[in-house]
Amino acid sequence: MLGVKVNDYITSTCKISGIFVNAGDSVSCGDDLFSVESQKMSKVIKANFEGKINYVNLVKGDELIEGAFVITVDGDVIEKSDDIVVEHI
């Protein structure tokens, strides 16, 4: 199982503005996962993995918590991402 975290530079200032996946969804590398926004930025976070989503720990309007897993997935990492960290858990 993989755990997905958001990189630190995003968590310090952003709130969840949209959620595009649910538990049970299959995702491919490049698919939109969720979006974040701050006063100066809006960004869509994309998958760098493929597999099946197990759990989504995101609520629209909530602030991101540094170091927290926001999604768990059964799958494989396909490429490096500047926005998310994917770890085996």
C-alpha positions in Angstrom: 0.0 0.0 0.0 1.2 3.5 -0.8 0.6 6.7 1.3 0.4 10.0 -0.5 1.6 13.2 1.3 1.8 16.8 -0.1 5.2 18.4 -0.2 5.9 20.9 2.6 5.9 24.0 0.4 2.2 23.4 -0.4 1.0 22.5 3.1 2.1 25.7 4.8 -0.3 28.0 3.0 -3.0 26.0 1.1 -6.6 24.8 1.6 -8.3 22.0 -0.3 -10.4 23.6 -3.1 -11.5 20.4 -5.0 -11.4 16.7 -4.7 -11.5 14.6 -7.9 -11.1 11.0 -6.6 -12.9 8.7 -4.2 -12.2 5.4 -2.5 -12.5 2.6 -5.1 -11.5 4.8 -8.1 -8.7 3.6 -10.4 -6.2 6.2 -11.2 -3.4 6.5 -13.8 -0.3 8.6 -13.8 -1.3 12.2 -14.6 -4.9 12.0 -13.4 -6.1 14.9 -11.3 -6.3 14.0 -7.5 -7.3 17.2 -5.8 -6.8 21.0 -6.0 -5.4 23.5 -3.5 -5.5 27.2 -3.3 -4.0 30.1 -1.4 -4.3 33.8 -1.8 -1.6 33.8 -4.5 -1.9 30.3 -6.1 -4.3 27.6 -7.3 -2.8 24.2 -8.3 -4.2 20.9 -9.3 -2.3 18.0 -7.7 -1.8 15.1 -10.2 -1.1 11.4 -9.6 2.5 10.2 -10.1 1.3 6.6 -9.5 -1.3 4.2 -10.8 -3.6 1.9 -8.9 -6.8 1.8 -6.9 -7.6 4.5 -4.3 -8.3 3.0 -0.8 -8.9 6.0 1.3 -9.2 9.8 0.8 -8.5 11.9 3.8 -9.4 15.3 2.3 -12.3 17.7 3.0 -13.0 20.7 0.8 -12.1 23.9 2.6 -9.7 22.3 5.1 -6.1 23.3 5.4 -3.5 20.7 4.5 -1.6 19.2 7.4 2.1 18.8 7.0 3.2 15.2 7.0 -0.3 13.7 6.9 -1.2 11.0 4.4 -4.1 12.5 2.3 -4.7 9.4 0.1 -3.8 5.7 0.4 -3.6 3.6 -2.7 -2.8 0.0 -3.8 -0.5 0.6 -6.8 2.9 1.5 -8.0 4.8 4.8 -8.4 5.4 5.7 -12.0 7.4 8.9 -11.9 8.8 11.5 -9.5 6.6 14.5 -8.5 7.5 17.9 -7.1 4.1 18.2 -5.5 3.5 14.9 -3.7 5.6 12.3 -1.8 4.5 8.7 -2.1 5.7 6.2 0.5 5.2 2.5 1.1 3.2 2.1 4.3 
